[in-house]
Amino acid sequence: MTQQPGAAGSVTVAVTDGMPVLELAVPCHVFGTPRPDLHTPWYDFRLCNPTETDSTPARQWFTTHTPYGYRELVEADTVVVPASADVRADPPARLLEAVREAHDRGARIVSLCSGAFVLAAAGLLDGRRAATHWDHAPLLAARYPRVEVDPSVLYIDDGDILTSAGSTAGIDLCLHLLRKDLGSRVAASVARHLVVPAHRPGGQAQYIETPVPPAETGSGLAPLLHWAAERLHEPLTTPELARQAGTSVRTLVRRFHRSTGTTPLRWLQAQRIARAKELLETTDQPMDRIAEQCGLGGAGNLRLHFARSVGIPPTEYRRAHRSADRSPTGSCTKVGYPSPLLHG
């Protein structure tokens, strides 16, 4: 594929008959929407039907019209395979051939949700760990025993092959790719437009057995959560939060669990880790200073809790997420992140 001048790389999406609309729309929105406000080269993005002359129906009322076919698909830097219409049916032979050829040419291959069935059928997941929607994981594992299926995670980055769970996990994986390609500043800006968290680690659980929180009224927890989020550097306790909310500890804990799916202290810890991530990505501050601002004590405590939560030490996290996130002057630009006040 001939890239547009200054483009960030070429991304193609493999369209198949009857594919779910949401998983098709996610890469279109993340990679295919020009963002001149970010002042950074963007992707050369193309939807690819089975042939250039096809009008391919997606599920429910939508049809894709594009001049690009699978011939252009194999020439891209990144190939995205969204969810399949029917995971029990064999993937189209033409698609399997195109995905194999793209991988052989050195493309990065990405599957969203049940798109992992296509990668597995193409032999690209043999001997690899892979993610898919938890509901499809048993079938994927049974049909392709050489694939190490992990039904619990949001997405898996295995370098040249990346797989994700369903729907919103596909957004997480696409934002993860943005962070790798263009840096956390760009990914955070796109996440703000999508009104989603800027970063959810791939190892986070897909499904949490918590009832959908009821709509908060004027007497809900939102004011308390904002109050606490502005005081993460302070040694906040559950009794102090209860006093601020004007309620008993028992009542606060009950309301907290109903609204956030967790306890006050676990929520605070999650906010502190999120704040540490932001500071690691956007500043050069030493670990002691970051730990102090996040309410995590000293550098040793920060390393302990950060590695336990994120899976890697804070220094490694900084290296991984700062290399591409420099402004033209060489300094880091601080950006705002969506505040994960409620668990979702």
C-alpha positions in Angstrom: 0.0 0.0 0.0 1.3 3.5 -0.8 1.1 5.6 2.3 0.0 9.1 2.3 2.8 11.6 2.8 3.7 11.9 6.5 1.2 9.2 7.5 1.6 7.4 10.8 1.4 4.1 9.0 -1.2 2.2 7.1 -4.2 0.4 8.8 -6.6 -1.8 6.9 -9.8 -3.4 8.2 -11.0 -6.8 6.8 -14.7 -6.6 6.1 -16.7 -9.8 6.0 -20.3 -10.6 5.3 -22.6 -10.0 8.3 -19.9 -8.8 10.7 -21.1 -7.0 13.9 -21.4 -3.3 13.4 -19.7 -2.2 16.7 -16.5 -4.1 16.2 -16.3 -2.7 12.6 -17.0 0.8 13.8 -14.3 0.9 16.5 -11.2 0.7 14.3 -12.9 3.1 11.8 -13.4 5.7 14.5 -10.0 5.2 16.2 -7.7 5.0 13.2 -9.9 6.3 10.3 -11.0 9.6 11.8 -8.6 12.5 10.9 -7.6 14.5 13.9 -5.9 17.7 12.7 -6.2 19.2 16.2 -3.5 16.8 17.5 -1.0 18.2 15.0 0.5 14.7 14.4 0.7 12.6 11.2 -2.2 10.2 11.1 -2.9 6.8 9.6 -3.6 5.9 6.0 -6.8 4.0 6.7 -8.8 1.7 4.4 -11.8 -0.6 4.7 -11.2 -3.6 2.5 -14.1 -5.7 1.2 -13.4 -9.2 -0.2 -13.1 -7.7 -3.7 -12.9 -4.1 -4.9 -16.3 -4.4 -6.5 -18.2 -5.9 -3.5 -20.8 -4.1 -1.5 -20.6 -6.1 1.7 -23.5 -6.2 4.1 -22.7 -5.8 7.8 -25.2 -7.0 10.4 -28.4 -5.0 10.7 -29.1 -2.3 8.1 -25.5 -1.4 7.1 -23.5 -2.1 3.9 -19.9 -1.2 3.3 -19.0 0.4 -0.1 -15.3 0.8 -0.6 -12.9 0.7 -3.6 -10.4 -1.4 -1.7 -10.3 -5.2 -1.6 -8.2 -7.8 0.2 -5.4 -7.1 -2.3 -4.8 -3.8 -0.5 -5.3 -5.5 2.8 -2.1 -7.5 2.6 0.0 -4.4 1.9 -0.8 -2.6 5.1 1.4 -2.1 8.2 -1.5 -3.1 10.5 -4.4 -5.4 9.6 -7.5 -5.4 11.8 -9.8 -8.4 11.8 -13.1 -7.5 13.6 -15.6 -10.0 15.0 -17.0 -12.7 12.8 -20.7 -13.0 12.0 -20.8 -16.7 13.0 -18.0 -18.2 15.0 -19.1 -21.7 14.3 -18.7 -21.3 10.5 -15.4 -21.7 8.8 -13.8 -18.3 8.0 -13.7 -17.4 4.3 -10.7 -18.9 2.5 -10.0 -15.6 0.8 -9.7 -13.9 4.1 -7.4 -16.6 5.6 -5.1 -16.3 2.6 -5.0 -12.5 2.9 -4.3 -12.5 6.6 -1.5 -15.1 6.2 0.1 -13.2 3.4 -0.1 -9.9 5.3 1.6 -11.6 8.3 4.3 -13.1 6.1 5.0 -9.6 4.7 5.6 -8.3 8.2 2.2 -6.7 9.0 1.0 -6.4 12.6 -2.2 -8.5 12.8 -5.0 -7.4 15.2 -8.2 -9.3 16.0 -11.2 -7.8 17.9 -13.5 -10.2 19.8 -14.3 -13.3 17.7 -11.9 -12.1 15.0 -9.5 -14.4 16.9 -11.2 -17.4 15.2 -9.9 -16.1 11.8 -6.3 -15.7 13.1 -6.5 -19.2 14.7 -7.9 -20.7 11.5 -5.0 -19.1 9.6 -2.5 -20.7 11.9 -1.2 -17.5 13.3 -2.1 -18.2 16.9 -0.5 -21.7 17.1 1.6 -21.8 20.3 0.5 -18.3 21.3 -1.6 -16.9 24.1 -4.7 -15.3 22.7 -7.8 -13.4 24.0 -11.4 -13.4 22.8 -14.8 -12.8 24.3 -15.2 -14.9 27.3 -18.4 -16.5 25.9 -16.5 -17.7 22.8 -13.3 -18.8 24.6 -14.4 -22.5 25.2 -15.2 -23.0 21.6 -12.0 -21.3 20.4 -9.9 -23.5 22.8 -11.7 -26.7 21.7 -11.5 -26.0 18.0 -7.9 -24.9 18.0 -6.1 -26.8 20.8 -2.7 -25.4 19.8 -3.8 -21.9 20.9 -3.5 -20.9 24.6 -6.8 -19.2 25.1 -7.0 -16.8 28.0 -10.7 -16.0 28.7 -10.1 -13.6 31.5 -8.1 -10.7 30.0 -9.1 -7.6 27.9 -6.4 -8.0 25.3 -3.0 -9.6 24.7 -0.1 -7.9 22.9 2.2 -10.6 21.5 4.2 -8.2 19.4 3.2 -8.9 15.8 -0.1 -10.5 16.8 -2.6 -8.8 19.1 -6.0 -10.1 20.2 -8.8 -8.7 22.3 -12.1 -9.6 24.0 -15.4 -8.2 22.9 -16.8 -4.7 22.1 -15.2 -2.2 24.6 -12.1 -4.3 25.0 -11.6 -3.7 21.2 -11.5 0.0 22.0 -8.9 -0.7 24.7 -6.8 -2.5 22.3 -7.0 0.2 19.6 -6.1 2.8 22.2 -3.2 0.6 23.2 -2.0 0.6 19.6 -2.3 4.4 19.5 -0.2 4.7 22.6 2.5 2.4 21.0 2.5 4.3 17.7 1.9 7.9 18.6 2.3 8.1 22.4 0.0 8.5 25.4 -0.8 12.2 24.7 -2.5 11.2 21.4 -4.2 8.1 22.9 -5.5 10.2 25.9 -7.0 12.8 23.5 -8.8 10.2 21.5 -10.0 8.5 24.7 -11.5 11.9 25.8 -13.5 12.1 22.6 -14.7 8.6 23.1 -15.4 9.3 26.8 -13.6 6.2 27.9 -10.6 5.6 30.2 -7.3 6.5 28.5 -5.7 3.2 29.4 -7.0 -0.1 30.8 -4.2 -2.7 31.1 -4.7 -5.7 28.9 -4.5 -8.1 31.9 -7.5 -6.5 33.6 -10.5 -8.9 34.0 -13.1 -8.9 31.2 -16.1 -9.5 33.4 -16.8 -8.4 37.0 -19.8 -9.8 38.7 -21.2 -6.5 40.0 -24.7 -5.1 39.4 -24.9 -2.1 37.1 -24.8 0.9 39.5 -28.0 2.8 39.8 -28.1 6.3 38.5 -26.7 8.7 41.1 -29.0 11.4 42.4 -28.1 14.7 43.8 -27.3 13.0 47.1 -25.1 10.4 45.4 -21.4 9.8 45.8 -20.1 11.9 42.9 -19.3 15.0 45.0 -17.4 12.8 47.5 -15.5 11.0 44.7 -14.4 14.3 43.2 -13.4 15.6 46.7 -11.3 12.5 47.3 -9.7 12.5 43.8 -8.4 16.0 44.5 -6.8 14.8 47.8 -5.0 11.6 46.8 -1.8 13.0 48.3 -3.5 13.0 51.8 -3.8 9.9 54.0 -7.5 9.5 53.5 -9.4 6.8 55.5 -12.9 5.3 55.3 -14.0 7.1 58.5 -12.8 10.4 57.1 -14.7 9.8 53.8 -17.8 9.0 55.9 -17.5 12.2 57.8 -17.1 14.2 54.5 -20.2 12.4 53.1 -22.1 13.0 56.4 -23.0 9.4 56.9 -21.9 6.4 58.9 -19.0 4.2 57.9 -21.3 1.2 57.4 -23.7 3.2 55.2 -20.8 4.7 53.2 -19.3 1.2 52.5 -22.7 -0.1 51.4 -23.3 2.9 49.1 -19.8 2.8 47.8 -20.0 -0.9 46.8 -23.4 -0.3 45.1 -22.1 2.6 43.1 -18.5 1.6 42.3 -18.4 -2.2 42.8 -15.6 -2.0 45.3 -14.6 -0.6 48.8 -13.6 3.0 49.5 -9.9 2.0 50.2 -9.6 -0.1 47.0 -11.2 2.7 45.0 -8.6 5.1 46.5 -5.8 2.8 45.7 -7.0 2.5 42.1 -7.1 6.3 41.7 -3.6 6.6 43.2 -2.2 4.1 40.7 -4.0 5.9 37.8 -2.5 9.2 39.0 0.9 7.6 39.2 0.5 6.4 35.6 -0.3 9.9 34.5 2.7 11.4 36.2 5.0 8.7 34.9 3.8 9.3 31.3 3.8 13.1 31.4 6.6 14.2 33.8 10.2 13.5 34.6 9.6 13.7 38.4 11.5 11.2 40.5 9.7 8.2 42.1 9.8 9.7 45.6 8.0 12.8 44.4 5.4 10.8 42.4 4.7 8.6 45.3 4.2 11.6 47.6 1.7 13.3 45.2 -0.2 10.0 44.8 -0.4 9.3 48.5 1.6 6.1 48.2 4.3 7.1 50.7 7.8 6.6 49.4 9.4 5.2 46.2 9.5 1.6 47.6 5.8 1.6 48.4 5.1 3.0 44.9 7.1 0.2 43.3 5.4 -2.4 45.3 1.8 -1.4 44.7 2.4 -0.3 41.1 3.9 -3.6 40.1 1.2 -5.5 41.9 -1.5 -3.5 40.1 -0.1 -3.0 36.6 2.2 -6.0 36.3 5.5 -4.1 35.6 7.6 -1.7 37.7 7.0 2.0 37.3 10.4 2.6 35.7 9.6 0.1 33.0 6.1 1.6 32.5 7.7 5.0 32.1 10.1 3.8 29.5 7.4 2.0 27.6 5.0 4.9 27.5 7.3 7.9 27.2 9.4 7.1 24.1 6.9 8.2 21.6 5.2 10.9 23.7 7.4 13.9 23.1 6.4 17.3 21.8 8.3 18.8 18.9 10.5 20.7 21.5 11.4 17.5 23.2 9.4 18.1 26.4 6.4 16.2 27.6 3.0 17.8 27.3 0.7 17.2 30.3 -2.8 16.1 29.3 -6.0 15.5 31.0 -7.3 12.0 31.6 -10.9 10.9 32.0 -11.3 10.4 35.7 -12.3 6.8 36.4 -14.7 7.7 39.3 -17.0 4.8 38.8 -16.1 1.2 38.2 -17.2 0.0 34.8 
